[in-house]
């Protein structure tokens, strides 16, 4: 029962993490995700490994650090792959029990597929034809709420994992009262973007609500990824649904 609860909690965490990192991988420098099936300006193929570290500081000064690795790939036709691995716990014999979540997006077939190494179930979601872009309500102005102040700073150019990257520092200030905060909140994000591959190579976010998060590409291989990455493993039960 304890293992089941731990797995359920980690499932939620890694699904959110995979979605966030896939948004970084598929998105442009604005951080938005390309709607599945929509044309992309830059589908240069690659395979990479990204290391993510989250450091959360509690009110009493205690820090909680979580580190995990994410492997992602993009094919020239636009398909993307994400593999997130994290240790659930360590057994009595000292061997770690790992949980691995996989996510594949196919813009040609208009499907999103996810599976993991424990349930042996693959969920296939058939997406609608994106002829009419969905409205992102979260990005629409909300009446009666203070406007967040945002400033941007050009950090120049540097090389990360052997690739040239252009850096930008964005500072956002959430006004007092906007989220129940009695004082303004300052969120600083440093983003180093590869213009050739349209991906972030290094992102550092300092947010007082969640702590400091660092996502850095540590391995990079240009060229078409292994086609096997995009296939559901043999022996998995496939469940299909249609998104509306």
C-alpha positions in Angstrom: 0.0 0.0 0.0 2.8 2.4 0.9 4.5 1.6 -2.4 1.3 2.2 -4.3 0.8 5.6 -2.6 4.4 6.6 -3.4 4.0 5.5 -7.0 0.8 7.6 -7.4 2.4 10.7 -5.9 5.5 10.3 -8.1 3.3 9.7 -11.1 1.7 13.1 -10.6 5.1 14.7 -10.1 6.7 13.2 -13.1 3.7 13.8 -15.4 3.9 17.5 -14.5 7.7 17.4 -14.9 7.5 15.7 -18.3 4.9 18.2 -19.5 7.0 21.1 -18.4 10.1 19.8 -20.0 8.3 18.9 -23.2 6.9 22.4 -23.2 10.5 23.6 -23.1 11.6 21.2 -25.8 8.8 21.9 -28.2 8.4 25.6 -27.4 10.1 28.6 -28.8 11.9 31.1 -26.7 8.6 32.4 -25.5 8.1 29.1 -23.7 4.8 28.2 -25.4 4.1 24.7 -26.6 3.3 24.1 -30.3 -0.2 22.7 -30.6 0.0 19.1 -31.8 -0.4 18.9 -35.5 0.5 22.5 -36.1 3.4 23.4 -38.4 6.8 24.2 -36.8 9.5 26.4 -38.2 12.3 24.3 -36.7 12.2 20.5 -36.7 15.9 19.9 -36.7 16.3 16.3 -35.3 18.3 15.5 -32.1 18.6 13.4 -29.0 19.6 14.9 -25.6 19.8 14.2 -21.9 18.8 16.9 -19.5 19.6 17.0 -15.8 17.0 18.7 -13.5 17.6 19.8 -9.9 15.0 21.3 -7.7 16.1 22.8 -4.3 13.3 23.9 -2.0 14.1 25.8 1.1 11.6 25.5 4.0 10.7 28.2 6.5 13.0 26.7 9.1 16.0 26.7 6.7 15.8 23.0 5.9 16.4 22.3 2.2 14.9 19.5 0.1 16.8 18.6 -3.1 15.4 16.4 -5.9 17.4 15.5 -8.9 16.3 13.5 -11.9 17.4 12.9 -15.6 15.2 13.4 -18.7 16.0 12.1 -22.1 14.3 13.8 -25.0 14.4 13.4 -28.8 12.8 15.1 -31.8 12.4 13.7 -35.3 12.5 15.8 -38.4 8.7 15.2 -39.0 8.0 16.8 -35.6 7.5 13.8 -33.4 8.9 14.2 -29.8 10.0 11.7 -27.2 10.5 12.2 -23.4 11.9 9.7 -20.9 11.9 10.8 -17.2 13.6 8.6 -14.6 13.6 9.0 -10.8 14.4 6.7 -7.9 11.3 5.7 -5.9 13.2 4.3 -2.9 16.2 2.1 -2.0 15.5 -1.5 -1.1 16.9 -3.3 2.0 19.7 -4.8 -0.1 20.8 -1.3 -1.3 19.4 -1.6 -4.8 17.4 1.4 -6.0 13.9 1.0 -7.3 13.5 3.3 -10.3 10.3 4.6 -11.9 10.5 5.6 -15.6 7.8 7.6 -17.4 7.7 7.8 -21.2 5.8 10.3 -23.3 5.6 10.4 -27.2 3.8 13.1 -29.2 3.1 12.4 -32.9 1.8 15.5 -34.8 1.3 13.4 -38.0 -1.0 10.8 -36.4 -2.2 13.4 -33.9 -1.6 11.2 -30.9 -0.1 11.6 -27.4 1.1 8.3 -25.8 2.4 7.7 -22.3 3.5 4.7 -20.4 5.8 3.6 -17.5 7.9 0.7 -16.5 5.7 -0.4 -13.6 2.1 -0.5 -14.7 2.8 -2.0 -18.2 -0.1 0.1 -19.6 0.2 2.5 -22.5 -2.3 5.3 -22.8 -3.0 6.6 -26.3 -4.9 9.9 -26.7 -6.1 10.8 -30.1 -6.1 14.6 -30.5 -8.7 16.6 -32.5 -7.8 18.4 -35.7 -6.2 21.7 -34.7 -7.9 23.8 -37.4 -9.1 26.2 -34.7 -6.5 27.0 -32.1 -7.7 26.6 -28.5 -7.9 29.7 -26.4 -5.5 29.6 -23.5 -7.7 31.1 -20.8 -4.8 31.3 -18.4 -3.1 33.8 -20.7 -6.1 36.0 -21.1 -6.3 39.3 -19.1 -8.3 38.9 -15.9 -10.2 42.0 -14.8 -9.6 43.3 -11.4 -6.2 41.7 -11.0 -2.9 43.7 -10.8 -0.6 43.5 -13.8 2.6 41.6 -13.3 5.7 43.7 -13.9 8.2 42.0 -16.3 11.7 43.1 -17.3 14.2 41.3 -19.7 18.0 41.5 -19.9 20.2 40.2 -22.8 23.0 38.0 -21.4 24.8 37.5 -24.7 26.1 34.2 -26.1 27.8 31.2 -24.6 28.5 27.5 -25.4 26.6 24.8 -23.6 27.0 21.1 -24.4 29.0 22.1 -27.4 26.1 24.3 -28.8 25.9 28.0 -29.1 23.2 29.5 -26.9 21.7 33.0 -26.5 20.9 34.0 -22.9 18.1 36.1 -21.5 17.2 36.9 -17.9 13.6 37.6 -17.1 12.5 39.2 -13.9 8.8 39.1 -13.0 7.2 40.8 -10.0 3.9 39.6 -8.7 2.2 42.5 -6.9 1.1 42.2 -3.3 -2.3 40.7 -2.9 -2.3 39.0 -6.3 -1.9 35.5 -4.8 -2.7 36.2 -1.2 0.9 37.5 -0.7 1.3 40.4 1.7 4.5 41.5 -0.1 5.5 41.5 -3.8 7.1 38.2 -5.1 10.1 38.3 -7.4 10.7 35.4 -9.9 13.9 35.4 -11.8 14.5 33.1 -14.8 17.7 32.8 -16.7 17.2 31.0 -20.1 19.9 30.0 -22.5 18.4 29.1 -25.9 19.8 27.4 -28.9 18.5 29.2 -32.0 19.6 26.4 -34.3 17.6 23.7 -32.5 14.9 25.9 -31.0 15.5 24.4 -27.5 16.6 25.7 -24.1 20.0 24.4 -23.1 20.1 25.8 -19.6 17.2 27.3 -17.5 17.6 28.5 -14.0 14.5 29.7 -12.2 14.4 31.2 -8.7 10.8 31.3 -7.4 10.2 32.0 -3.7 7.0 29.8 -3.9 8.7 26.7 -5.1 12.5 27.2 -4.7 15.3 27.1 -7.2 15.1 24.8 -10.3 18.0 24.2 -12.7 17.4 22.3 -16.0 20.7 21.8 -18.0 21.5 19.8 -21.2 24.4 17.5 -20.4 24.5 15.3 -23.5 23.5 16.3 -27.0 23.5 14.2 -30.2 22.4 15.8 -33.5 20.6 13.8 -36.2 17.6 11.5 -36.4 16.8 9.7 -33.1 16.3 5.9 -32.9 12.8 5.1 -34.3 12.4 2.5 -31.6 12.1 5.3 -29.0 8.7 6.2 -30.4 7.2 2.7 -30.3 5.2 1.2 -27.4 7.2 -1.7 -25.9 6.0 -5.2 -26.6 3.8 -6.8 -23.8 2.1 -3.5 -22.8 -1.7 -3.2 -22.6 -2.9 -0.4 -24.9 -5.7 1.9 -23.8 -7.1 4.4 -26.2 -9.2 7.5 -25.8 -10.2 10.6 -27.9 -9.7 14.1 -26.6 -12.5 16.6 -27.1 
